Amino acid sequence: MPEIESYKVTPWGDKILAEFPIFKGQHGFFARAFEKQNGEKYIEISKYGPKPAGPGDYYRQTLRLFQKKHWVELKFIIESKLSKLVGWRVDLVEIVNPEVPEKLKAELEKLKGVKRKKTAQIERLQQTIENLMKDVDVFRKQHIQDKLPEFRNSLKEYKKLIKEDKEEKVYQKFFEENAWLLGLEYTKAKPQKKAGAKDIPDFLMERFDGFNDIIELKRPGSKVFISKNGKQKQSGELKNAISEVMDYIDYYAEQYSYEMVKYKENVYKPKAIIIIGSNLTEDEKQKLRQHNSYLHRIEVVTYDDISDKSEAVIKFYEKIQ
């Protein structure tokens, strides 16, 4: 066996642990053991030589083996199958040690057995996860169906409150007690959470994934648009609401880590929902859709939108009872 050459480090930082020249000369052929910077080790077989293009122009070909099973299978295929096809005397291997091919076969089968075992374990885990997800879905549907009478009653009360056009704090309290109206993805309402020294959003709504969104309330009787020069323009209340939630979003973008550490509030890239107005005309509904298409991380909805969406949820779950 050739002597191991001195320790080296490649320009890209990999250590050469050992290097065995298989053939030196114009067409070099080497076997090397490497260690990457992250500690992973591998074997590399490389060949290089001059290209026909001209002096000083060289090519390099490499084969890297990162796992023992790759070497075992490659060696077995070459010695037991390919060598005979090209006329190499592989019988010399058998003469020197007749047990080598059988040992290689046994080691290869052992590795294949480990692979089959791991594959079976993964398949069982995947099946367990699928079953759990089905159970969760069944539980969720059953829970919602059990809550349907309560949902119907709260929606009926909500529609009555819209017509009465009460103060914002009335709706704030109602949403706090009936968070589902704002979407089944929300699990908890957190009213009057400060966003800095002065700013106080009406709500933080915690989603099922632990993240929070911002809710800003205006009264159902608030104007969403006003007519100016024959065109629909944002009302003053809507402009103010958009300005307010922009400040909230900026605050949480700057103070996200602080909020997490001090208050345990996960307000990472929140969505802001402005609830304002009701009884929009068809033109106003179209204008609102246009506005929302241009807003980023801010959505403007009316009290009627929430009512319609909640009614659709109830009807959907009534069908699957």
ZADO-1210 file (C-alpha; in nm, 4 decimals, padded with zeros to 6 digits):
<atoms>
<atom x="00.0000" y="00.0000" z="00.0000" code="MET" pos="1"/>
<atom x="00.1392" y="00.3468" z="-00.0896" code="PRO" pos="2"/>
<atom x="00.2464" y="00.5634" z="00.2001" code="GLU" pos="3"/>
<atom x="-00.0014" y="00.8247" z="00.3239" code="ILE" pos="4"/>
<atom x="00.0989" y="01.1682" z="00.2054" code="GLU" pos="5"/>
<atom x="00.1188" y="01.4653" z="00.4392" code="SER" pos="6"/>
<atom x="-00.1973" y="01.6172" z="00.5923" code="TYR" pos="7"/>
<atom x="-00.3678" y="01.8761" z="00.3671" code="LYS" pos="8"/>
<atom x="-00.6587" y="02.1192" z="00.3640" code="VAL" pos="9"/>
<atom x="-00.8450" y="02.2005" z="00.0428" code="THR" pos="10"/>
<atom x="-00.9058" y="02.5639" z="-00.0683" code="PRO" pos="11"/>
<atom x="-01.2746" y="02.5149" z="00.0224" code="TRP" pos="12"/>
<atom x="-01.1935" y="02.4048" z="00.3786" code="GLY" pos="13"/>
<atom x="-01.2301" y="02.0233" z="00.3620" code="ASP" pos="14"/>
<atom x="-00.9538" y="01.8285" z="00.5358" code="LYS" pos="15"/>
<atom x="-00.7741" y="01.5509" z="00.3464" code="ILE" pos="16"/>
<atom x="-00.7280" y="01.2796" z="00.6078" code="LEU" pos="17"/>
<atom x="-00.5466" y="01.0396" z="00.3759" code="ALA" pos="18"/>
<atom x="-00.4494" y="01.0225" z="00.0106" code="GLU" pos="19"/>
<atom x="-00.3547" y="00.7135" z="-00.1883" code="PHE" pos="20"/>
<atom x="-00.2217" y="00.7588" z="-00.5427" code="PRO" pos="21"/>
<atom x="-00.3562" y="00.4665" z="-00.7420" code="ILE" pos="22"/>
<atom x="-00.1808" y="00.5880" z="-01.0555" code="PHE" pos="23"/>
<atom x="00.0555" y="00.8835" z="-01.0839" code="LYS" pos="24"/>
<atom x="00.1497" y="01.0527" z="-01.4038" code="GLY" pos="25"/>
<atom x="-00.0112" y="01.2549" z="-01.6735" code="GLN" pos="26"/>
<atom x="-00.3469" y="01.0894" z="-01.6037" code="HIS" pos="27"/>
<atom x="-00.3631" y="01.0888" z="-01.2244" code="GLY" pos="28"/>
<atom x="-00.5886" y="00.8558" z="-01.0281" code="PHE" pos="29"/>
<atom x="-00.6326" y="00.9003" z="-00.6513" code="PHE" pos="30"/>
<atom x="-00.8366" y="00.7726" z="-00.3573" code="ALA" pos="31"/>
<atom x="-00.8780" y="01.0156" z="-00.0682" code="ARG" pos="32"/>
<atom x="-01.0509" y="01.0345" z="00.2677" code="ALA" pos="33"/>
<atom x="-01.2033" y="01.3751" z="00.3471" code="PHE" pos="34"/>
<atom x="-01.3630" y="01.5484" z="00.6426" code="GLU" pos="35"/>
<atom x="-01.5965" y="01.8440" z="00.5785" code="LYS" pos="36"/>
<atom x="-01.6051" y="02.1509" z="00.8027" code="GLN" pos="37"/>
<atom x="-01.9222" y="02.0209" z="00.9710" code="ASN" pos="38"/>
<atom x="-01.7455" y="01.6956" z="01.0653" code="GLY" pos="39"/>
<atom x="-01.9055" y="01.4775" z="00.7955" code="GLU" pos="40"/>
<atom x="-01.6566" y="01.2335" z="00.6403" code="LYS" pos="41"/>
<atom x="-01.6513" y="01.0830" z="00.2935" code="TYR" pos="42"/>
<atom x="-01.4365" y="00.8953" z="00.0449" code="ILE" pos="43"/>
<atom x="-01.3518" y="01.0437" z="-00.2943" code="GLU" pos="44"/>
<atom x="-01.2220" y="00.8649" z="-00.6028" code="ILE" pos="45"/>
<atom x="-01.0828" y="01.1148" z="-00.8529" code="SER" pos="46"/>
<atom x="-00.9167" y="01.1099" z="-01.1922" code="LYS" pos="47"/>
<atom x="-00.7636" y="01.3933" z="-01.3877" code="TYR" pos="48"/>
<atom x="-00.5595" y="01.4532" z="-01.6979" code="GLY" pos="49"/>
<atom x="-00.4989" y="01.6905" z="-01.9878" code="PRO" pos="50"/>
<atom x="-00.7790" y="01.7832" z="-02.2238" code="LYS" pos="51"/>
<atom x="-00.7327" y="01.7576" z="-02.5996" code="PRO" pos="52"/>
<atom x="-00.7854" y="02.1355" z="-02.6169" code="ALA" pos="53"/>
<atom x="-00.4186" y="02.2070" z="-02.5481" code="GLY" pos="54"/>
<atom x="-00.1366" y="02.2364" z="-02.2931" code="PRO" pos="55"/>
<atom x="-00.2363" y="02.3444" z="-01.9443" code="GLY" pos="56"/>
<atom x="-00.6037" y="02.2527" z="-01.9923" code="ASP" pos="57"/>
<atom x="-00.7007" y="01.9732" z="-01.7513" code="TYR" pos="58"/>
<atom x="-01.0179" y="01.7857" z="-01.6617" code="TYR" pos="59"/>
<atom x="-01.1143" y="01.6360" z="-01.3233" code="ARG" pos="60"/>
<atom x="-01.3717" y="01.3662" z="-01.2515" code="GLN" pos="61"/>
<atom x="-01.4791" y="01.2689" z="-00.9011" code="THR" pos="62"/>
<atom x="-01.6969" y="01.0138" z="-00.7276" code="LEU" pos="63"/>
<atom x="-01.7870" y="01.0805" z="-00.3623" code="ARG" pos="64"/>
<atom x="-01.9210" y="00.8182" z="-00.1255" code="LEU" pos="65"/>
<atom x="-02.0845" y="00.9454" z="00.1944" code="PHE" pos="66"/>
<atom x="-02.2274" y="00.6190" z="00.3292" code="GLN" pos="67"/>
<atom x="-02.0747" y="00.2784" z="00.3886" code="LYS" pos="68"/>
<atom x="-02.3650" y="00.1025" z="00.2194" code="LYS" pos="69"/>
<atom x="-02.2863" y="00.2841" z="-00.1079" code="HIS" pos="70"/>
<atom x="-01.9298" y="00.1451" z="-00.1025" code="TRP" pos="71"/>
<atom x="-02.0422" y="-00.2059" z="-00.0066" code="VAL" pos="72"/>
<atom x="-02.2978" y="-00.2237" z="-00.2857" code="GLU" pos="73"/>
<atom x="-02.0634" y="-00.0677" z="-00.5425" code="LEU" pos="74"/>
<atom x="-01.7785" y="-00.3052" z="-00.4512" code="LYS" pos="75"/>
<atom x="-02.0075" y="-00.6061" z="-00.4629" code="PHE" pos="76"/>
<atom x="-02.1457" y="-00.5142" z="-00.8069" code="ILE" pos="77"/>
<atom x="-01.7985" y="-00.4539" z="-00.9528" code="ILE" pos="78"/>
<atom x="-01.6365" y="-00.7677" z="-00.8119" code="GLU" pos="79"/>
<atom x="-01.9240" y="-01.0104" z="-00.8642" code="SER" pos="80"/>
<atom x="-02.0792" y="-00.8846" z="-01.1868" code="LYS" pos="81"/>
<atom x="-01.9042" y="-00.6131" z="-01.3899" code="LEU" pos="82"/>
<atom x="-01.5478" y="-00.7460" z="-01.3619" code="SER" pos="83"/>
<atom x="-01.6371" y="-01.0753" z="-01.5270" code="LYS" pos="84"/>
<atom x="-01.8058" y="-00.8966" z="-01.8163" code="LEU" pos="85"/>
<atom x="-01.4875" y="-00.7049" z="-01.9039" code="VAL" pos="86"/>
<atom x="-01.2577" y="-01.0040" z="-01.8516" code="GLY" pos="87"/>
<atom x="-01.0936" y="-00.9103" z="-01.5225" code="TRP" pos="88"/>
<atom x="-00.9689" y="-01.2007" z="-01.3090" code="ARG" pos="89"/>
<atom x="-01.1977" y="-01.1532" z="-01.0141" code="VAL" pos="90"/>
<atom x="-01.1269" y="-01.5159" z="-00.9243" code="ASP" pos="91"/>
<atom x="-00.8077" y="-01.3873" z="-00.7631" code="LEU" pos="92"/>
<atom x="-01.0194" y="-01.2297" z="-00.4917" code="VAL" pos="93"/>
<atom x="-01.1900" y="-01.5596" z="-00.4301" code="GLU" pos="94"/>
<atom x="-00.8540" y="-01.7452" z="-00.4230" code="ILE" pos="95"/>
<atom x="-00.7053" y="-01.5058" z="-00.1684" code="VAL" pos="96"/>
<atom x="-01.0182" y="-01.5088" z="00.0485" code="ASN" pos="97"/>
<atom x="-01.3111" y="-01.7193" z="-00.0691" code="PRO" pos="98"/>
<atom x="-01.5330" y="-01.5723" z="00.2033" code="GLU" pos="99"/>
<atom x="-01.5125" y="-01.2109" z="00.0753" code="VAL" pos="100"/>
<atom x="-01.8055" y="-01.2227" z="-00.1699" code="PRO" pos="101"/>
<atom x="-02.0254" y="-01.3996" z="00.0839" code="GLU" pos="102"/>
<atom x="-01.9346" y="-01.1487" z="00.3538" code="LYS" pos="103"/>
<atom x="-02.0150" y="-00.8658" z="00.1173" code="LEU" pos="104"/>
<atom x="-02.3473" y="-01.0246" z="00.0339" code="LYS" pos="105"/>
<atom x="-02.4298" y="-01.0700" z="00.4019" code="ALA" pos="106"/>
<atom x="-02.3357" y="-00.7106" z="00.4871" code="GLU" pos="107"/>
<atom x="-02.5375" y="-00.5822" z="00.1945" code="LEU" pos="108"/>
<atom x="-02.8429" y="-00.7836" z="00.3026" code="GLU" pos="109"/>
<atom x="-02.7998" y="-00.6553" z="00.6574" code="LYS" pos="110"/>
<atom x="-02.8000" y="-00.2964" z="00.5327" code="LEU" pos="111"/>
<atom x="-03.1043" y="-00.3641" z="00.3191" code="LYS" pos="112"/>
<atom x="-03.2786" y="-00.5126" z="00.6246" code="GLY" pos="113"/>
<atom x="-03.2092" y="-00.1956" z="00.8256" code="VAL" pos="114"/>
<atom x="-03.3478" y="00.0110" z="00.5400" code="LYS" pos="115"/>
<atom x="-03.6643" y="-00.2031" z="00.5243" code="ARG" pos="116"/>
<atom x="-03.7076" y="-00.1718" z="00.9016" code="LYS" pos="117"/>
<atom x="-03.6746" y="00.2062" z="00.8917" code="LYS" pos="118"/>
<atom x="-03.9127" y="00.2268" z="00.5972" code="THR" pos="119"/>
<atom x="-04.1710" y="00.0248" z="00.7898" code="ALA" pos="120"/>
<atom x="-04.1280" y="00.2493" z="01.0941" code="GLN" pos="121"/>
<atom x="-04.1814" y="00.5603" z="00.8799" code="ILE" pos="122"/>
<atom x="-04.4923" y="00.4090" z="00.7205" code="GLU" pos="123"/>
<atom x="-04.6377" y="00.3244" z="01.0641" code="ARG" pos="124"/>
<atom x="-04.5656" y="00.6772" z="01.1864" code="LEU" pos="125"/>
<atom x="-04.7304" y="00.8283" z="00.8790" code="GLN" pos="126"/>
<atom x="-05.0372" y="00.6103" z="00.9329" code="GLN" pos="127"/>
<atom x="-05.0536" y="00.7151" z="01.2995" code="THR" pos="128"/>
<atom x="-05.0389" y="01.0823" z="01.1998" code="ILE" pos="129"/>
<atom x="-05.3129" y="01.0329" z="00.9378" code="GLU" pos="130"/>
<atom x="-05.5347" y="00.8606" z="01.1963" code="ASN" pos="131"/>
<atom x="-05.4759" y="01.1390" z="01.4487" code="LEU" pos="132"/>
<atom x="-05.5620" y="01.4030" z="01.1894" code="MET" pos="133"/>
<atom x="-05.8857" y="01.2195" z="01.1098" code="LYS" pos="134"/>
<atom x="-05.9699" y="01.2017" z="01.4810" code="ASP" pos="135"/>
<atom x="-05.8995" y="01.5743" z="01.5214" code="VAL" pos="136"/>
<atom x="-06.1202" y="01.6553" z="01.2224" code="ASP" pos="137"/>
<atom x="-06.4042" y="01.4414" z="01.3603" code="VAL" pos="138"/>
<atom x="-06.3687" y="01.6009" z="01.7044" code="PHE" pos="139"/>
<atom x="-06.3627" y="01.9503" z="01.5529" code="ARG" pos="140"/>
<atom x="-06.6761" y="01.8899" z="01.3481" code="LYS" pos="141"/>
<atom x="-06.8541" y="01.7319" z="01.6437" code="GLN" pos="142"/>
<atom x="-06.7545" y="02.0215" z="01.8676" code="HIS" pos="143"/>
<atom x="-06.8888" y="02.2761" z="01.6195" code="ILE" pos="144"/>
<atom x="-07.2122" y="02.0817" z="01.5745" code="GLN" pos="145"/>
<atom x="-07.2549" y="02.0754" z="01.9520" code="ASP" pos="146"/>
<atom x="-07.2083" y="02.4509" z="01.9519" code="LYS" pos="147"/>
<atom x="-07.4553" y="02.5195" z="01.6682" code="LEU" pos="148"/>
<atom x="-07.7485" y="02.6176" z="01.8962" code="PRO" pos="149"/>
<atom x="-07.5215" y="02.8642" z="02.0749" code="GLU" pos="150"/>
<atom x="-07.3920" y="02.9971" z="01.7413" code="PHE" pos="151"/>
<atom x="-07.7471" y="03.0532" z="01.6132" code="ARG" pos="152"/>
<atom x="-07.8451" y="03.2452" z="01.9265" code="ASN" pos="153"/>
<atom x="-07.5331" y="03.4648" z="01.9273" code="SER" pos="154"/>
<atom x="-07.5734" y="03.5408" z="01.5559" code="LEU" pos="155"/>
<atom x="-07.9361" y="03.6406" z="01.6134" code="LYS" pos="156"/>
<atom x="-07.8279" y="03.8741" z="01.8940" code="GLU" pos="157"/>
<atom x="-07.5452" y="04.0113" z="01.6803" code="TYR" pos="158"/>
<atom x="-07.7815" y="04.1040" z="01.3955" code="LYS" pos="159"/>
<atom x="-07.9996" y="04.2876" z="01.6461" code="LYS" pos="160"/>
<atom x="-07.7001" y="04.4810" z="01.7820" code="LEU" pos="161"/>
<atom x="-07.5985" y="04.5927" z="01.4326" code="ILE" pos="162"/>
<atom x="-07.9359" y="04.7595" z="01.3776" code="LYS" pos="163"/>
<atom x="-07.9129" y="04.9405" z="01.7127" code="GLU" pos="164"/>
<atom x="-07.5773" y="05.1034" z="01.6208" code="ASP" pos="165"/>
<atom x="-07.4445" y="05.1129" z="01.9755" code="LYS" pos="166"/>
<atom x="-07.1086" y="05.2375" z="02.1040" code="GLU" pos="167"/>
<atom x="-06.7919" y="05.0545" z="02.0017" code="GLU" pos="168"/>
<atom x="-06.7371" y="04.9091" z="02.3504" code="LYS" pos="169"/>
<atom x="-07.0655" y="04.7156" z="02.3217" code="VAL" pos="170"/>
<atom x="-06.9398" y="04.5348" z="02.0115" code="TYR" pos="171"/>
<atom x="-06.5991" y="04.4935" z="02.1662" code="GLN" pos="172"/>
<atom x="-06.7525" y="04.3044" z="02.4586" code="LYS" pos="173"/>
<atom x="-06.9748" y="04.0988" z="02.2279" code="PHE" pos="174"/>
<atom x="-06.6811" y="03.9880" z="02.0080" code="PHE" pos="175"/>
<atom x="-06.4838" y="03.9059" z="02.3204" code="GLU" pos="176"/>
<atom x="-06.7588" y="03.6615" z="02.4237" code="GLU" pos="177"/>
<atom x="-06.8208" y="03.5328" z="02.0683" code="ASN" pos="178"/>
<atom x="-06.4791" y="03.5179" z="01.9018" code="ALA" pos="179"/>
<atom x="-06.6052" y="03.2601" z="01.6472" code="TRP" pos="180"/>
<atom x="-06.7911" y="03.5383" z="01.4625" code="LEU" pos="181"/>
<atom x="-06.4573" y="03.6712" z="01.3393" code="LEU" pos="182"/>
<atom x="-06.3580" y="03.3310" z="01.2044" code="GLY" pos="183"/>
<atom x="-06.3190" y="02.9743" z="01.3290" code="LEU" pos="184"/>
<atom x="-05.9415" y="03.0163" z="01.3053" code="GLU" pos="185"/>
<atom x="-05.9573" y="03.2416" z="01.6118" code="TYR" pos="186"/>
<atom x="-05.9607" y="03.0870" z="01.9584" code="THR" pos="187"/>
<atom x="-05.9322" y="03.3811" z="02.1947" code="LYS" pos="188"/>
<atom x="-06.0044" y="03.7553" z="02.2055" code="ALA" pos="189"/>
<atom x="-05.7636" y="03.9823" z="02.3947" code="LYS" pos="190"/>
<atom x="-05.9166" y="04.3315" z="02.4264" code="PRO" pos="191"/>
<atom x="-05.7312" y="04.6562" z="02.4946" code="GLN" pos="192"/>
<atom x="-05.3747" y="04.5242" z="02.4630" code="LYS" pos="193"/>
<atom x="-05.1293" y="04.8152" z="02.4425" code="LYS" pos="194"/>
<atom x="-04.9100" y="04.8586" z="02.1359" code="ALA" pos="195"/>
<atom x="-04.6583" y="05.1003" z="02.2810" code="GLY" pos="196"/>
<atom x="-04.7009" y="05.3832" z="02.5295" code="ALA" pos="197"/>
<atom x="-05.0094" y="05.5394" z="02.3682" code="LYS" pos="198"/>
<atom x="-05.1566" y="05.3113" z="02.1027" code="ASP" pos="199"/>
<atom x="-05.4180" y="05.0574" z="02.2128" code="ILE" pos="200"/>
<atom x="-05.5779" y="04.8310" z="01.9475" code="PRO" pos="201"/>
<atom x="-05.9352" y="04.7288" z="02.0210" code="ASP" pos="202"/>
<atom x="-05.8395" y="04.3621" z="02.0034" code="PHE" pos="203"/>
<atom x="-05.5679" y="04.1103" z="01.9556" code="LEU" pos="204"/>
<atom x="-05.7233" y="03.7880" z="01.8280" code="MET" pos="205"/>
<atom x="-05.5224" y="03.4709" z="01.8896" code="GLU" pos="206"/>
<atom x="-05.5308" y="03.2164" z="01.6093" code="ARG" pos="207"/>
<atom x="-05.5225" y="02.8374" z="01.6464" code="PHE" pos="208"/>
<atom x="-05.1495" y="02.8442" z="01.5555" code="ASP" pos="209"/>
<atom x="-05.0610" y="03.0847" z="01.8387" code="GLY" pos="210"/>
<atom x="-05.0136" y="03.3933" z="01.6222" code="PHE" pos="211"/>
<atom x="-05.2196" y="03.7078" z="01.6830" code="ASN" pos="212"/>
<atom x="-05.4031" y="03.9438" z="01.4487" code="ASP" pos="213"/>
<atom x="-05.5167" y="04.3015" z="01.5145" code="ILE" pos="214"/>
<atom x="-05.8853" y="04.4011" z="01.5183" code="ILE" pos="215"/>
<atom x="-05.9920" y="04.7654" z="01.5003" code="GLU" pos="216"/>
<atom x="-06.3624" y="04.8461" z="01.5539" code="LEU" pos="217"/>
<atom x="-06.5769" y="05.1343" z="01.4350" code="LYS" pos="218"/>
<atom x="-06.9531" y="05.1554" z="01.4780" code="ARG" pos="219"/>
<atom x="-07.1967" y="04.9849" z="01.2372" code="PRO" pos="220"/>
<atom x="-07.3401" y="05.3305" z="01.1552" code="GLY" pos="221"/>
<atom x="-06.9984" y="05.4693" z="01.0558" code="SER" pos="222"/>
<atom x="-06.9594" y="05.5723" z="00.6945" code="LYS" pos="223"/>
<atom x="-06.7192" y="05.3639" z="00.4892" code="VAL" pos="224"/>
<atom x="-06.7327" y="05.5896" z="00.1840" code="PHE" pos="225"/>
<atom x="-06.8593" y="05.9370" z="00.1075" code="ILE" pos="226"/>
<atom x="-06.9612" y="06.0737" z="-00.2286" code="SER" pos="227"/>
<atom x="-06.7367" y="06.3518" z="-00.3548" code="LYS" pos="228"/>
<atom x="-06.7569" y="06.4998" z="-00.7041" code="ASN" pos="229"/>
<atom x="-06.9631" y="06.2013" z="-00.8136" code="GLY" pos="230"/>
<atom x="-06.7034" y="05.9481" z="-00.6886" code="LYS" pos="231"/>
<atom x="-06.6834" y="05.7193" z="-00.3859" code="GLN" pos="232"/>
<atom x="-06.4054" y="05.8327" z="-00.1503" code="LYS" pos="233"/>
<atom x="-06.2841" y="05.6966" z="00.1825" code="GLN" pos="234"/>
<atom x="-06.4667" y="05.8447" z="00.4786" code="SER" pos="235"/>
<atom x="-06.2694" y="06.0249" z="00.7470" code="GLY" pos="236"/>
<atom x="-06.3360" y="05.7395" z="00.9908" code="GLU" pos="237"/>
<atom x="-06.2007" y="05.4802" z="00.7498" code="LEU" pos="238"/>
<atom x="-05.8902" y="05.6892" z="00.6806" code="LYS" pos="239"/>
<atom x="-05.8248" y="05.7250" z="01.0528" code="ASN" pos="240"/>
<atom x="-05.8764" y="05.3520" z="01.1115" code="ALA" pos="241"/>
<atom x="-05.6291" y="05.2593" z="00.8352" code="ILE" pos="242"/>
<atom x="-05.3753" y="05.5060" z="00.9767" code="SER" pos="243"/>
<atom x="-05.4172" y="05.3588" z="01.3262" code="GLU" pos="244"/>
<atom x="-05.3656" y="04.9962" z="01.2238" code="VAL" pos="245"/>
<atom x="-05.0616" y="05.0941" z="01.0146" code="MET" pos="246"/>
<atom x="-04.9082" y="05.2336" z="01.3350" code="ASP" pos="247"/>
<atom x="-04.9928" y="04.9105" z="01.5206" code="TYR" pos="248"/>
<atom x="-04.8326" y="04.6953" z="01.2488" code="ILE" pos="249"/>
<atom x="-04.5180" y="04.9119" z="01.2513" code="ASP" pos="250"/>
<atom x="-04.4972" y="04.8882" z="01.6298" code="TYR" pos="251"/>
<atom x="-04.5176" y="04.5087" z="01.6345" code="TYR" pos="252"/>
<atom x="-04.2638" y="04.4856" z="01.3506" code="ALA" pos="253"/>
<atom x="-04.0141" y="04.6838" z="01.5612" code="GLU" pos="254"/>
<atom x="-04.1036" y="04.5412" z="01.9037" code="GLN" pos="255"/>
<atom x="-04.1886" y="04.1788" z="01.8211" code="TYR" pos="256"/>
<atom x="-03.9116" y="04.0312" z="02.0406" code="SER" pos="257"/>
<atom x="-03.9968" y="04.2642" z="02.3318" code="TYR" pos="258"/>
<atom x="-04.3658" y="04.1655" z="02.3180" code="GLU" pos="259"/>
<atom x="-04.2732" y="03.7962" z="02.3140" code="MET" pos="260"/>
<atom x="-04.0383" y="03.8228" z="02.6138" code="VAL" pos="261"/>
<atom x="-04.2429" y="04.0554" z="02.8354" code="LYS" pos="262"/>
<atom x="-04.6055" y="03.9729" z="02.7465" code="TYR" pos="263"/>
<atom x="-04.5760" y="03.6327" z="02.5719" code="LYS" pos="264"/>
<atom x="-04.7717" y="03.7778" z="02.2784" code="GLU" pos="265"/>
<atom x="-04.6798" y="03.6304" z="01.9399" code="ASN" pos="266"/>
<atom x="-04.7623" y="03.9210" z="01.7075" code="VAL" pos="267"/>
<atom x="-04.5310" y="03.8287" z="01.4197" code="TYR" pos="268"/>
<atom x="-04.6368" y="03.9940" z="01.0908" code="LYS" pos="269"/>
<atom x="-04.9998" y="04.0333" z="01.2045" code="PRO" pos="270"/>
<atom x="-05.2946" y="04.0920" z="00.9775" code="LYS" pos="271"/>
<atom x="-05.5088" y="04.3934" z="01.0719" code="ALA" pos="272"/>
<atom x="-05.8874" y="04.3737" z="01.0277" code="ILE" pos="273"/>
<atom x="-06.0940" y="04.6927" z="01.0383" code="ILE" pos="274"/>
<atom x="-06.4643" y="04.6367" z="01.1118" code="ILE" pos="275"/>
<atom x="-06.6701" y="04.9375" z="01.0083" code="ILE" pos="276"/>
<atom x="-07.0146" y="05.0256" z="00.8725" code="GLY" pos="277"/>
<atom x="-07.3097" y="04.8263" z="00.7425" code="SER" pos="278"/>
<atom x="-07.5839" y="04.8380" z="00.4769" code="ASN" pos="279"/>
<atom x="-07.3473" y="04.9191" z="00.1915" code="LEU" pos="280"/>
<atom x="-07.4899" y="04.9755" z="-00.1563" code="THR" pos="281"/>
<atom x="-07.3749" y="04.7512" z="-00.4402" code="GLU" pos="282"/>
<atom x="-07.1482" y="05.0299" z="-00.5657" code="ASP" pos="283"/>
<atom x="-06.9957" y="05.0674" z="-00.2203" code="GLU" pos="284"/>
<atom x="-06.9408" y="04.6919" z="-00.1913" code="LYS" pos="285"/>
<atom x="-06.7564" y="04.6925" z="-00.5214" code="GLN" pos="286"/>
<atom x="-06.5509" y="04.9934" z="-00.4129" code="LYS" pos="287"/>
<atom x="-06.4607" y="04.8187" z="-00.0855" code="LEU" pos="288"/>
<atom x="-06.3461" y="04.5109" z="-00.2750" code="ARG" pos="289"/>
<atom x="-06.1272" y="04.7367" z="-00.4878" code="GLN" pos="290"/>
<atom x="-05.9779" y="04.8963" z="-00.1755" code="HIS" pos="291"/>
<atom x="-05.8994" y="04.5604" z="-00.0165" code="ASN" pos="292"/>
<atom x="-05.7236" y="04.4422" z="-00.3309" code="SER" pos="293"/>
<atom x="-05.4683" y="04.7217" z="-00.2883" code="TYR" pos="294"/>
<atom x="-05.4206" y="04.7002" z="00.0887" code="LEU" pos="295"/>
<atom x="-05.1342" y="04.4901" z="00.2255" code="HIS" pos="296"/>
<atom x="-05.1929" y="04.3011" z="00.5536" code="ARG" pos="297"/>
<atom x="-05.4981" y="04.5206" z="00.6162" code="ILE" pos="298"/>
<atom x="-05.8539" y="04.4119" z="00.5423" code="GLU" pos="299"/>
<atom x="-06.1656" y="04.6265" z="00.5747" code="VAL" pos="300"/>
<atom x="-06.4896" y="04.4372" z="00.6450" code="VAL" pos="301"/>
<atom x="-06.8380" y="04.5506" z="00.7399" code="THR" pos="302"/>
<atom x="-07.0563" y="04.4226" z="01.0208" code="TYR" pos="303"/>
<atom x="-07.2795" y="04.2713" z="00.7517" code="ASP" pos="304"/>
<atom x="-06.9815" y="04.0814" z="00.6067" code="ASP" pos="305"/>
<atom x="-06.9247" y="03.9170" z="00.9452" code="ILE" pos="306"/>
<atom x="-07.2944" y="03.8335" z="00.9736" code="SER" pos="307"/>
<atom x="-07.3032" y="03.6771" z="00.6239" code="ASP" pos="308"/>
<atom x="-06.9857" y="03.4776" z="00.6825" code="LYS" pos="309"/>
<atom x="-07.1070" y="03.3462" z="01.0210" code="SER" pos="310"/>
<atom x="-07.4410" y="03.2454" z="00.8700" code="GLU" pos="311"/>
<atom x="-07.2602" y="03.0548" z="00.5952" code="ALA" pos="312"/>
<atom x="-07.0538" y="02.8680" z="00.8591" code="VAL" pos="313"/>
<atom x="-07.3692" y="02.7634" z="01.0443" code="ILE" pos="314"/>
<atom x="-07.5385" y="02.6444" z="00.7241" code="LYS" pos="315"/>
<atom x="-07.2289" y="02.4456" z="00.6250" code="PHE" pos="316"/>
<atom x="-07.2164" y="02.2542" z="00.9538" code="TYR" pos="317"/>
<atom x="-07.5910" y="02.2010" z="00.9532" code="GLU" pos="318"/>
<atom x="-07.5547" y="02.0083" z="00.6273" code="LYS" pos="319"/>
<atom x="-07.3017" y="01.7617" z="00.7677" code="ILE" pos="320"/>
<atom x="-07.4966" y="01.6750" z="01.0836" code="GLN" pos="321"/>
</atoms>
